[in-house]
C-alpha cells in the first residue's frame, strides 16, 4: 500500500518481488482514482505520479479504476458493531424523548433554539459528540377547539425555526449522535397539547400513518443488487398507486455520517441521482430511511409534510432491512400543566 509517509520505502521492496515469473504480472491493478465517487478517489495526483514513476510503463498500463472496491470496503461493518449501534440509537431516542417533554418545553416560553441547545448540552454531558447540529422546527400549528368555535381562520404552517413553542404546535427534530465511530440520523415528530386536551388531532394521526406506510414501501423495495435509482422509481410508483404524495431521499450512514453506497433519491432529484444512484444496493452497513409524506390536515385546511428518518440494517438471515432500534409510530407529546392525562408507554404518550 502506498502512503504519504511510507510509500517510497515500501515501493522498492514491493517492486523487487514483481519478477518476470510473478503471477501478479497477469493481473490488473485497481487504483483509487474514480472521477465521480469521492470514497473511491483517495489517491491524489502526487501519489499517482510517484506510484507511476516507481512502477514504470509495464505496470501503469495495468492500472484500472474499480470504484466499488472502495465503496464496499468503506460500507462494510463488523457484525458485532450492530449491538453497539442499537444502543447508540436507543440513546438518541432517549435524548429526543426528554427534549420533547414538559421537562424541557414550557409552551409560551421555550423556543426551538432552546431545545436545540438542550440537545447539544445533553450530548456533551454524556461524553458523546455529533456530526451535525440538532435542528428543531415548528412545521404546523393546530388551533384550539375554542378558537374554531369563534370562527378564527385556519393557521398557516409555521416554518420559522426560532419562534416560541406554543400549544398546538407540531414539532420536528433532526438529530444524530456519534460514538465508537458510529453515527445515527433520526427525525421525529412531537405535538404540544393544549390545556385539557387529551388526544392528538386526527389530521396529525393520519399524516403519521401515511409516512409510516411510505417507510414500509421503501424498505420492501430495497433489494440487494438493485440500483438506488431503480429502488426510487419503484418506491415512488407504489407510493402514488396507494394515493400518497411525498419525497424519498435515503442514504448510507457510516463512519463519517453520510457514507459510501447508492443513494435512493435526493430532495431535489426525484427522477434519479446521477452516478451514485446507479450504484447497486449492498447488503452491508447501515442505511438512513429518510423521507416525507404529504397529508391534508383538516384542522388547519393545509397540506403538511410529515418528515421521518430512521436507520436500518440488513438482516442476512431474513434478507430484509430491519430497524436498528425502531421507528416512530406515535407522536412524542408535550403535556400542559392543566391537561394531557395520558399514560407513558415505551417512552411515548399514549393518549386515552
GIRA-V688397 format. One record per residue. N is the residue number from 1. RES is the residue in one small letter. PHI is phi in degrees with one decimal (NA if undefined). D_FIRST is the distance of its C-alpha to the first C-alpha in Angstrom with 1 decimal. Layout:
N & RES & PHI & D_FIRST
N & RES & PHI & D_FIRST
//
This chain:
1 & x & NA & 0.0
2 & x & -90.5 & 3.8
3 & x & -126.0 & 6.4
4 & x & -62.6 & 10.1
5 & x & -87.2 & 11.1
6 & x & -116.2 & 8.9
7 & x & -57.0 & 7.1
8 & x & -69.3 & 10.3
9 & x & -87.2 & 10.7
10 & x & -77.9 & 7.6
11 & x & -58.7 & 8.1
12 & x & -56.7 & 11.8
13 & x & -69.0 & 11.6
14 & x & -69.4 & 9.2
15 & x & -64.9 & 11.6
16 & x & -61.8 & 14.5
17 & x & -81.2 & 14.0
18 & x & -87.6 & 14.5
19 & x & -77.6 & 18.2
20 & x & -57.2 & 20.9
21 & x & -92.8 & 21.5
22 & x & -65.5 & 18.0
23 & x & -63.3 & 18.3
24 & x & -64.4 & 15.0
25 & x & -68.5 & 17.2
26 & x & -92.3 & 19.2
27 & x & -101.4 & 16.4
28 & x & -92.1 & 15.3
29 & x & -110.7 & 11.8
30 & x & -82.0 & 11.6
31 & x & -124.1 & 10.4
32 & x & -90.5 & 11.4
33 & x & -135.0 & 14.5
34 & x & -65.4 & 17.5
35 & x & -77.3 & 20.6
36 & x & -116.9 & 22.4
37 & x & -104.7 & 20.4
38 & x & -61.0 & 19.0
39 & x & -69.9 & 16.8
40 & x & -117.0 & 15.1
41 & x & -136.7 & 14.9
42 & x & -80.6 & 12.5
43 & x & -85.5 & 11.0
44 & x & -79.6 & 13.9
45 & x & -61.1 & 15.8
46 & x & -65.1 & 15.0
47 & x & -66.3 & 11.2
48 & x & -63.5 & 12.2
49 & x & -64.1 & 14.7
50 & x & -64.4 & 12.7
51 & x & -61.4 & 10.2
52 & x & -65.1 & 13.5
53 & x & -67.2 & 15.4
54 & x & -78.1 & 13.2
55 & x & -83.3 & 13.0
56 & x & 86.4 & 16.6
57 & x & -64.3 & 18.8
58 & x & -57.8 & 18.5
59 & x & -89.7 & 15.0
60 & x & -64.5 & 15.2
61 & x & -68.0 & 18.3
62 & x & -93.6 & 16.3
63 & x & -65.6 & 14.4
64 & x & -140.0 & 15.8
65 & x & -101.1 & 15.7
66 & x & -125.2 & 16.1
67 & x & -60.0 & 16.8
68 & x & -68.1 & 17.9
69 & x & -60.5 & 14.6
70 & x & -70.2 & 13.7
71 & x & -59.5 & 17.5
72 & x & -65.7 & 17.8
73 & x & -63.4 & 15.0
74 & x & -66.8 & 16.4
75 & x & -73.8 & 19.9
76 & x & -65.1 & 19.7
77 & x & -126.6 & 21.7
78 & x & -72.6 & 22.3
79 & x & -52.9 & 26.0
80 & x & -71.2 & 27.3
81 & x & -69.8 & 26.5
82 & x & -59.9 & 29.4
83 & x & -58.0 & 32.0
84 & x & -73.9 & 30.8
85 & x & -65.8 & 30.5
86 & x & -61.4 & 34.1
87 & x & -63.0 & 35.2
88 & x & -64.6 & 33.6
89 & x & -63.0 & 35.4
90 & x & -60.3 & 38.6
91 & x & -65.0 & 38.3
92 & x & -61.5 & 38.0
93 & x & -61.6 & 41.0
94 & x & -64.0 & 43.0
95 & x & -65.9 & 42.3
96 & x & -64.6 & 43.5
97 & x & -57.0 & 46.5
98 & x & -70.8 & 47.6
99 & x & -62.2 & 47.0
100 & x & -95.4 & 49.1
101 & x & -146.1 & 52.1
102 & x & -68.2 & 55.3
103 & x & -67.8 & 53.7
104 & x & -112.2 & 51.7
105 & x & -105.9 & 53.7
106 & x & -112.8 & 57.3
107 & x & -54.2 & 58.6
108 & x & 89.5 & 60.1
109 & x & -127.4 & 58.2
110 & x & -75.0 & 54.5
111 & x & -101.7 & 52.2
112 & x & -61.2 & 49.0
113 & x & -66.5 & 47.4
114 & x & -60.0 & 48.8
115 & x & -67.9 & 47.1
116 & x & -60.7 & 43.7
117 & x & -69.9 & 44.1
118 & x & -61.1 & 45.1
119 & x & -64.6 & 41.8
120 & x & -59.9 & 39.8
121 & x & -64.7 & 41.8
122 & x & -65.3 & 41.4
123 & x & -59.7 & 37.6
124 & x & -65.9 & 37.7
125 & x & -63.1 & 40.3
126 & x & -94.0 & 38.3
127 & x & 63.9 & 35.2
128 & x & -98.5 & 33.3
129 & x & -135.5 & 31.9
130 & x & -147.7 & 31.6
131 & x & -105.4 & 29.5
132 & x & -158.6 & 32.7
133 & x & -73.2 & 36.2
134 & x & -58.7 & 38.9
135 & x & -132.0 & 41.2
136 & x & -120.6 & 44.7
137 & x & -136.5 & 47.2
138 & x & -99.6 & 50.7
139 & x & -102.0 & 50.6
140 & x & -165.1 & 54.3
141 & x & -131.5 & 57.5
142 & x & -95.6 & 60.1
143 & x & -69.2 & 63.7
144 & x & -72.0 & 65.9
145 & x & -61.1 & 68.6
146 & x & -66.8 & 71.3
147 & x & -70.5 & 69.9
148 & x & -65.8 & 70.1
149 & x & -66.6 & 73.7
150 & x & -93.2 & 74.5
151 & x & 63.1 & 72.9
152 & x & -66.3 & 70.1
153 & x & -67.8 & 67.8
154 & x & -58.2 & 64.4
155 & x & -85.4 & 61.6
156 & x & -74.4 & 58.8
157 & x & -55.0 & 55.2
158 & x & -103.5 & 54.1
159 & x & -108.2 & 50.7
160 & x & -77.2 & 51.0
161 & x & -75.2 & 48.2
162 & x & -117.2 & 50.2
163 & x & -76.5 & 53.6
164 & x & -68.8 & 55.4
165 & x & -77.9 & 55.1
166 & x & -126.0 & 58.4
167 & x & -57.0 & 60.0
168 & x & 85.8 & 59.2
169 & x & -80.4 & 55.7
170 & x & -96.1 & 52.9
171 & x & -105.2 & 49.8
172 & x & -132.2 & 46.1
173 & x & -130.5 & 43.0
174 & x & -119.2 & 39.3
175 & x & -148.2 & 37.5
176 & x & -148.8 & 34.2
177 & x & -123.3 & 32.9
178 & x & -129.9 & 29.5
179 & x & -165.7 & 28.7
180 & x & 56.3 & 26.0
181 & x & 61.2 & 23.5
182 & x & -115.9 & 25.9
183 & x & -131.2 & 28.1
184 & x & -112.2 & 31.5
185 & x & -150.1 & 33.4
186 & x & -134.3 & 37.1
187 & x & -126.1 & 40.2
188 & x & -131.2 & 43.6
189 & x & -123.5 & 47.3
190 & x & -141.5 & 50.2
191 & x & -129.9 & 54.0
192 & x & -100.9 & 56.4
193 & x & -68.0 & 59.7
194 & x & -77.3 & 63.1
195 & x & -56.4 & 65.6
196 & x & 86.4 & 67.2
197 & x & -75.7 & 64.7
198 & x & -127.1 & 63.7
199 & x & -150.2 & 61.6
200 & x & -72.9 & 58.8
201 & x & -54.3 & 60.2
202 & x & -55.1 & 60.1
203 & x & -61.3 & 58.4
204 & x & -72.9 & 55.4
205 & x & -61.1 & 55.3
206 & x & -62.1 & 55.3
207 & x & -63.3 & 52.3
208 & x & -66.4 & 50.3
209 & x & -62.5 & 51.2
210 & x & -65.2 & 50.1
211 & x & -71.1 & 46.6
212 & x & -63.3 & 46.2
213 & x & -64.7 & 47.1
214 & x & -63.8 & 44.6
215 & x & -59.0 & 41.9
216 & x & -61.1 & 43.1
217 & x & -61.2 & 42.9
218 & x & -64.0 & 39.3
219 & x & -59.6 & 38.1
220 & x & -68.8 & 40.0
221 & x & -90.6 & 38.4
222 & x & -79.5 & 34.8
223 & x & -105.7 & 34.0
224 & x & -59.7 & 30.6
225 & x & 91.6 & 29.3
226 & x & -86.6 & 31.8
227 & x & -70.9 & 30.7
228 & x & -59.4 & 31.5
229 & x & -65.8 & 34.0
230 & x & -70.0 & 35.8
231 & x & -64.1 & 36.0
232 & x & -60.5 & 37.4
233 & x & -61.1 & 39.9
234 & x & -66.3 & 41.1
235 & x & -66.6 & 41.3
236 & x & -64.6 & 43.3
237 & x & -62.8 & 45.6
238 & x & -67.2 & 46.4
239 & x & -55.4 & 46.8
240 & x & -71.1 & 49.4
241 & x & -65.8 & 51.1
242 & x & -96.4 & 51.8
243 & x & 77.2 & 53.3
244 & x & -110.3 & 50.5
245 & x & -117.0 & 49.1
246 & x & 174.4 & 45.9
247 & x & -136.0 & 42.3
248 & x & -125.0 & 39.0
249 & x & -152.7 & 35.7
250 & x & -92.2 & 33.3
251 & x & -148.9 & 29.6
252 & x & -69.9 & 26.7
253 & x & -132.0 & 26.4
254 & x & -157.8 & 23.5
255 & x & -63.0 & 21.5
256 & x & -117.6 & 22.5
257 & x & 87.1 & 25.9
258 & x & -58.8 & 25.9
259 & x & -118.0 & 22.8
260 & x & -78.4 & 21.0
261 & x & 143.7 & 23.4
262 & x & -73.5 & 26.6
263 & x & -103.4 & 29.4
264 & x & -105.8 & 32.9
265 & x & 81.7 & 34.9
266 & x & -139.6 & 35.2
267 & x & -58.0 & 38.4
268 & x & -105.7 & 38.9
269 & x & -135.2 & 37.4
270 & x & -97.3 & 39.6
271 & x & -107.5 & 39.5
272 & x & 139.0 & 35.8
273 & x & -109.1 & 32.5
274 & x & -58.4 & 30.8
275 & x & 66.7 & 27.2
276 & x & -65.5 & 26.4
277 & x & -72.0 & 29.7
278 & x & -92.1 & 28.9
279 & x & -77.1 & 25.9
280 & x & -76.6 & 27.0
281 & x & -73.5 & 27.7
282 & x & -94.1 & 25.4
283 & x & -92.2 & 26.9
284 & x & -126.2 & 24.2
285 & x & 69.4 & 24.4
286 & x & -121.7 & 27.6
287 & x & -130.7 & 29.7
288 & x & -98.5 & 32.3
289 & x & -85.0 & 35.5
290 & x & -115.4 & 36.8
291 & x & -171.5 & 40.1
292 & x & -149.0 & 43.7
293 & x & -119.5 & 47.0
294 & x & -87.6 & 50.1
295 & x & -152.6 & 53.4
296 & x & -75.5 & 56.9
297 & x & -98.1 & 58.1
298 & x & -60.8 & 61.9
299 & x & -63.5 & 62.6
300 & x & -122.4 & 61.5
301 & x & 63.6 & 61.9
302 & x & -134.7 & 58.3
303 & x & -84.3 & 55.1
304 & x & -118.1 & 52.4
305 & x & -86.3 & 48.7
306 & x & -104.5 & 47.6
307 & x & -95.1 & 44.0
308 & x & -139.8 & 41.9
309 & x & -152.2 & 38.3
310 & x & -139.6 & 37.0
311 & x & -96.5 & 33.6
312 & x & -129.0 & 33.2
313 & x & -130.7 & 30.9
314 & x & -93.3 & 30.9
315 & x & -86.1 & 32.9
316 & x & -73.7 & 31.7
317 & x & -82.0 & 35.0
318 & x & -87.8 & 37.3
319 & x & 60.6 & 34.9
320 & x & -133.3 & 36.0
321 & x & -88.4 & 34.7
322 & x & -115.4 & 36.3
323 & x & -65.8 & 37.0
324 & x & -64.3 & 34.8
325 & x & -126.6 & 38.0
326 & x & 164.7 & 40.7
327 & x & -139.7 & 42.1
328 & x & -77.6 & 45.0
329 & x & -119.4 & 48.2
330 & x & -136.9 & 50.7
331 & x & -69.9 & 50.9
332 & x & -68.4 & 50.3
333 & x & -125.4 & 53.8
334 & x & -100.1 & 55.1
335 & x & -82.8 & 58.6
336 & x & -99.6 & 61.5
337 & x & -60.8 & 63.8
338 & x & -101.0 & 66.7
339 & x & -155.9 & 65.0
340 & x & 76.6 & 62.2
341 & x & -84.2 & 63.6
342 & x & -119.9 & 60.9
343 & x & -125.2 & 58.9
344 & x & -75.2 & 55.3
345 & x & -131.6 & 53.4
346 & x & 52.4 & 49.8
347 & x & 80.9 & 49.2
348 & x & -122.6 & 51.1
349 & x & -98.6 & 54.7
350 & x & -94.9 & 56.6
351 & x & -86.1 & 59.8
352 & x & -89.1 & 63.0
//
